[in-house]
Amino acid sequence: MLPETPRLPRLLRLPRLPRPRRLRGAALSVLAVCATLAGLLLGVGAPQAAAASSLPCDVYAAAGTPCVAAHSLVRALYSSYSGSLYQVQRASDGATANIGVLSAGGYANAAAQDSFCSGTTCIITKIYDQSARHNDLTVEGAGGAGKADVGAPADALPVTVGGHQVYGLEISAGMGYRNDSTSGVATNGGAEGMYMVTSGTHVNGSCCFDYGNAETNNKDTGNGHMDAINFGTECWFSPCYGQGPWVQADLENGLFQSDAGYSKNTSNTGTGPLPFVTALLKNNGQNHFALKYGNAQSGGLTTTYSGGEPTTSGYSPMHQEGAIVLGTGGDNSNGSIGSFFEGVMTSGIPTDAADNAVQSDIVSAGYGGATGSTGTLGAGSEISLRATTSCCTSDYVRHQNSAGVLSAITSSSSSLDKNDATWIVRKGLADGSCVSFESRNYPGDFLRHYNFKLYRQPMDGTTQFRSDATFCPQTGKSGSGTSFASYNYPTRYLRHYNYNLYIASDGGSNDFDSSTSWTNDVSWAVSSPWAP
């Protein structure tokens, strides 16, 4: 039977509960699993029932394919889970703290991270496995293709999920996580499934932003020794259609979109810059694998490939080794970038019904929802910044092709234009008494200056970026509104000049430092967001 064909759950295989030491709410979990199992058996309303009463690993357990790894920085993946999600380490003194959930089955307690890291910076040092297997991920060591990685900055990817401010994992080149000594993960042709929630806005064409099964020695040990989801714009086998990013299978020595490597699906042009993407791979380890993706904010899953293993020798059967990697290739090829919010790996191939139920739950989780605060400079508030110069009172700060520009925005403007002109106020990345502006539709990207010009760029955790992306508000230089002084160039202020954005001084050698209209050009009206 092909793995893409829906099948009944294996009733004699009991679902695996989360870690025994954290069983608060277990009775509710059992009821939820039973409800999900009944829905899957009946084949009616299963996704809705799962989304209402069960979380992803409850769904997969009920379908007979329990999670052997469950990693998330934003929420619990079992309805009974009440333990730690991840660990952060403070730069000031090296101390660590575990960040858990607000309640069993709930969202991350980001306030605990904010409190612990206040006045300094933190990196993420461990991502806990919520399953009973304890397959925790730690910062990856050196491999055949890369030196030892570093931990990702803990505050680089603030997002709203289910109405709660939480943090995702923002991977830049040289960052990655791994576990080479796991329990329960498929090896030597075993069947498995996996998904992750990632983002189409933070990608590149370097190798390899992966999540899944990898080698245990951090080296390339041959074809078929990996089985991991890859997400990015690297086209390993031509042709690839569209601009990507694509959900691909990293099976070692290739990123596969089909048994031939290259895409056989001309309609698979990639996800484009969706802020939140569900990426899914399942592989029976013998003669079949499948790839799917979906918008993690709405709708269902699209299958881009379902067919045989790669025809090149070494892939049928597979030779997985059972390590788990996140953010790099199996040999620690670590030039990629990417975003990670949650992901799981299963024992056995989940049914399509279970995949659909999990996608419904992901959508119901509320990725990228409104923060609940608008029009102020308080942390978490969604705003638009309007020019006050007489020429331009209908123009707003927006990003366009990564550049910061001034553009007219009206009620009839496109959804894209309105989203580009909407920002989320965050505590200043370099100074909590100041502010930083995160893009509404490019999570983890901030407005920063470079050579005095403003751009939208992903936060990389460096001191330079933090300083460049921090602005200190004060009474508008024109006598009204608000002016924003650059944190690291305090005599320069956020200014529009010829519809571009700069940090500019009142007089100087650059055209954009002209004193003409300077006080008005650096004074802004903090307004309600165009895309709440």
Backbone hydrogen bonds, N-H to C=O, Kabsch-Sander energy under -0.5 kcal/mol:
donor,donor_aa,acceptor,acceptor_aa,energy
5,T,2,L,-1.8
11,L,9,P,-1.1
13,R,10,R,-1.6
14,L,12,L,-0.8
19,R,130,Q,-1.0
22,R,19,R,-2.2
26,A,23,L,-2.3
29,S,25,G,-1.7
30,V,26,A,-2.4
31,L,27,A,-2.0
32,A,28,L,-2.4
33,V,29,S,-2.7
34,C,30,V,-2.5
35,A,31,L,-2.3
36,T,32,A,-2.4
37,L,33,V,-2.8
38,A,34,C,-2.4
39,G,35,A,-2.0
40,L,36,T,-2.5
41,L,37,L,-2.3
42,L,38,A,-2.4
43,G,39,G,-1.9
44,V,39,G,-0.7
49,A,45,G,-2.4
50,A,46,A,-2.7
51,A,47,P,-2.5
52,A,48,Q,-1.9
53,S,49,A,-2.0
54,S,50,A,-2.8
57,C,77,L,-2.4
58,D,55,L,-1.2
58,D,77,L,-0.6
59,V,55,L,-2.1
60,Y,56,P,-2.4
61,A,57,C,-1.8
62,A,58,D,-2.2
63,A,59,V,-1.4
64,G,61,A,-1.6
65,T,60,Y,-2.6
68,V,345,M,-2.9
69,A,345,M,-1.4
71,H,343,G,-2.9
73,L,341,F,-2.0
74,V,341,F,-0.9
76,A,106,G,-2.8
81,Y,78,Y,-1.0
85,L,99,I,-3.2
86,Y,99,I,-1.5
87,Q,126,K,-2.7
88,V,97,A,-2.6
89,Q,123,I,-2.6
90,R,95,A,-3.1
91,A,121,T,-3.0
94,G,90,R,-1.8
97,A,88,V,-2.1
99,I,86,Y,-3.4
100,G,98,N,-0.6
101,V,83,G,-0.7
102,L,107,Y,-2.9
105,G,81,Y,-2.9
106,G,103,S,-2.4
108,A,74,V,-2.3
109,N,100,G,-2.8
110,A,108,A,-1.5
112,A,109,N,-1.2
113,Q,109,N,-0.8
114,D,110,A,-2.5
115,S,111,A,-2.4
116,F,112,A,-2.3
117,C,113,Q,-2.6
118,S,115,S,-0.8
120,T,117,C,-2.0
123,I,89,Q,-1.9
124,I,152,A,-2.7
125,T,87,Q,-2.1
125,T,123,I,-0.6
126,K,87,Q,-1.2
127,I,137,L,-2.6
128,Y,85,L,-1.9
128,Y,126,K,-0.5
130,Q,70,A,-2.7
130,Q,128,Y,-0.6
134,H,131,S,-1.2
136,D,134,H,-1.9
137,L,127,I,-2.8
138,T,178,R,-2.0
139,V,125,T,-0.9
140,E,176,G,-2.2
143,G,146,G,-3.3
144,G,218,N,-2.7
145,A,331,D,-2.8
149,D,140,E,-2.3
150,V,174,G,-1.9
154,A,122,C,-2.5
156,A,153,P,-1.1
159,V,166,V,-2.5
161,V,159,V,-0.5
161,V,164,H,-2.7
162,G,366,G,-1.4
164,H,161,V,-1.8
166,V,159,V,-3.1
166,V,164,H,-0.6
168,G,157,L,-2.9
169,L,340,F,-2.9
170,E,168,G,-0.6
171,I,169,L,-0.7
171,I,338,G,-3.2
172,S,170,E,-0.5
174,G,334,N,-2.5
175,M,172,S,-1.5
176,G,150,V,-0.7
177,Y,326,L,-2.5
178,R,138,T,-2.7
179,N,324,I,-2.0
188,N,320,Q,-2.6
190,G,187,T,-0.9
192,E,283,N,-2.4
193,G,346,T,-0.6
194,M,281,L,-2.3
195,Y,344,V,-1.7
196,M,279,A,-2.2
197,V,342,E,-2.9
198,T,196,M,-0.6
198,T,277,V,-2.9
200,G,274,L,-2.9
202,H,199,S,-0.6
210,D,208,C,-1.4
211,Y,229,I,-1.8
212,G,325,V,-1.9
213,N,227,D,-2.1
214,A,323,A,-2.0
221,T,219,K,-0.8
224,G,251,L,-1.9
225,H,222,G,-1.6
226,M,251,L,-0.8
227,D,213,N,-2.4
228,A,250,D,-1.8
229,I,211,Y,-2.5
230,N,248,Q,-3.0
231,F,209,F,-1.9
232,G,246,W,-1.2
233,T,204,N,-2.3
234,E,204,N,-0.5
235,C,233,T,-0.6
236,W,234,E,-0.8
238,S,236,W,-0.5
241,Y,268,N,-0.6
243,Q,269,T,-0.5
244,G,269,T,-1.9
246,W,232,G,-2.6
248,Q,230,N,-2.8
248,Q,246,W,-0.7
249,A,256,F,-2.4
250,D,228,A,-3.1
250,D,248,Q,-0.6
251,L,249,A,-1.1
251,L,254,G,-1.2
256,F,249,A,-3.0
256,F,254,G,-0.6
257,Q,261,G,-2.7
261,G,258,S,-1.1
262,Y,260,A,-0.9
263,S,239,P,-1.9
266,T,264,K,-0.7
268,N,265,N,-1.8
269,T,267,S,-1.6
271,T,245,P,-2.5
274,L,272,G,-1.9
277,V,198,T,-2.7
278,T,294,G,-2.9
279,A,196,M,-2.9
279,A,277,V,-0.6
280,L,292,K,-2.6
281,L,194,M,-2.6
282,K,290,A,-2.0
283,N,192,E,-2.8
284,N,288,H,-2.4
289,F,307,G,-2.5
290,A,282,K,-2.6
291,L,305,Y,-2.5
292,K,280,L,-2.4
293,Y,302,T,-1.9
294,G,278,T,-1.8
295,N,300,G,-0.6
296,A,276,F,-1.9
296,A,294,G,-0.6
298,S,295,N,-0.9
302,T,293,Y,-3.2
304,T,291,L,-2.0
304,T,302,T,-0.6
305,Y,291,L,-1.3
307,G,289,F,-2.1
311,T,259,D,-1.9
315,Y,312,T,-1.1
318,M,285,G,-2.8
319,H,224,G,-2.8
321,E,225,H,-0.8
323,A,214,A,-2.1
324,I,179,N,-2.3
325,V,212,G,-2.4
326,L,177,Y,-2.4
327,G,210,D,-3.0
329,G,333,S,-1.8
332,N,329,G,-1.8
334,N,332,N,-0.8
335,G,207,C,-2.3
338,G,171,I,-2.0
340,F,169,L,-2.3
341,F,197,V,-2.4
342,E,197,V,-0.8
343,G,71,H,-2.6
344,V,195,Y,-1.6
345,M,69,A,-2.2
346,T,193,G,-2.8
347,S,66,P,-2.3
348,G,191,A,-2.1
348,G,346,T,-0.7
355,D,351,T,-2.2
356,N,352,D,-2.6
357,A,353,A,-2.1
358,V,354,A,-2.5
359,Q,355,D,-2.5
360,S,356,N,-2.2
361,D,357,A,-1.9
362,I,358,V,-2.6
363,V,359,Q,-2.4
364,S,360,S,-2.2
365,A,361,D,-1.2
365,A,362,I,-0.5
366,G,362,I,-0.5
366,G,363,V,-1.3
368,G,160,T,-2.2
369,G,160,T,-0.8
369,G,366,G,-1.4
375,G,382,E,-2.3
380,G,425,V,-3.8
381,S,378,G,-2.2
382,E,373,S,-2.7
383,I,423,W,-3.0
384,S,527,S,-1.7
386,R,384,S,-0.6
386,R,525,A,-2.6
387,A,395,D,-2.4
388,T,520,N,-0.5
388,T,523,S,-0.9
392,C,389,T,-2.3
393,T,390,S,-0.5
395,D,392,C,-2.1
396,Y,407,S,-3.0
397,V,385,L,-2.3
398,R,405,V,-2.4
399,H,420,D,-1.1
400,Q,403,A,-2.5
403,A,400,Q,-1.8
404,G,454,L,-2.7
405,V,398,R,-2.8
405,V,403,A,-0.5
406,L,499,Y,-2.3
407,S,396,Y,-2.2
409,I,394,S,-1.8
413,S,410,T,-1.8
418,K,414,S,-2.3
419,N,415,S,-2.5
420,D,416,L,-2.7
421,A,417,D,-1.2
422,T,419,N,-1.6
423,W,383,I,-2.9
424,I,438,E,-3.0
425,V,381,S,-3.2
425,V,423,W,-0.5
426,R,436,S,-2.9
428,G,431,D,-0.5
428,G,434,C,-2.1
430,A,466,R,-0.5
434,C,431,D,-2.1
435,V,471,F,-3.0
436,S,426,R,-2.4
438,E,424,I,-2.7
438,E,436,S,-0.6
439,S,445,D,-3.0
440,R,422,T,-1.9
445,D,442,Y,-2.3
446,F,457,Q,-3.2
447,L,437,F,-2.3
448,R,446,F,-0.6
448,R,455,Y,-2.8
449,H,468,D,-1.3
450,Y,453,K,-2.9
453,K,450,Y,-1.7
454,L,501,L,-2.2
455,Y,448,R,-3.0
456,R,402,S,-3.5
457,Q,446,F,-2.4
457,Q,455,Y,-0.6
459,M,444,G,-2.3
466,R,462,T,-2.3
467,S,463,T,-2.2
468,D,464,Q,-2.7
469,A,465,F,-2.0
470,T,467,S,-1.4
471,F,435,V,-3.0
472,C,485,A,-3.0
474,Q,483,S,-2.1
476,G,481,G,-2.3
478,S,519,T,-0.5
479,G,476,G,-2.0
482,T,524,W,-2.6
483,S,474,Q,-2.6
485,A,472,C,-2.4
485,A,483,S,-0.6
486,S,489,Y,-0.6
486,S,492,R,-3.0
487,Y,470,T,-2.3
488,N,467,S,-0.5
492,R,489,Y,-2.8
493,Y,504,A,-2.4
494,L,484,F,-2.4
495,R,502,Y,-3.2
496,H,521,D,-0.9
497,Y,500,N,-2.6
500,N,497,Y,-1.7
501,L,404,G,-1.5
502,Y,495,R,-2.7
503,I,452,F,-2.2
504,A,493,Y,-2.6
504,A,502,Y,-0.6
507,G,505,S,-1.7
507,G,513,D,-2.5
513,D,510,N,-1.7
514,S,511,D,-1.7
518,W,515,S,-1.8
521,D,517,S,-3.0
522,V,518,W,-1.7
523,S,520,N,-1.4
524,W,482,T,-2.6
525,A,386,R,-2.8
526,V,524,W,-0.6
527,S,384,S,-3.0
527,S,525,A,-0.8
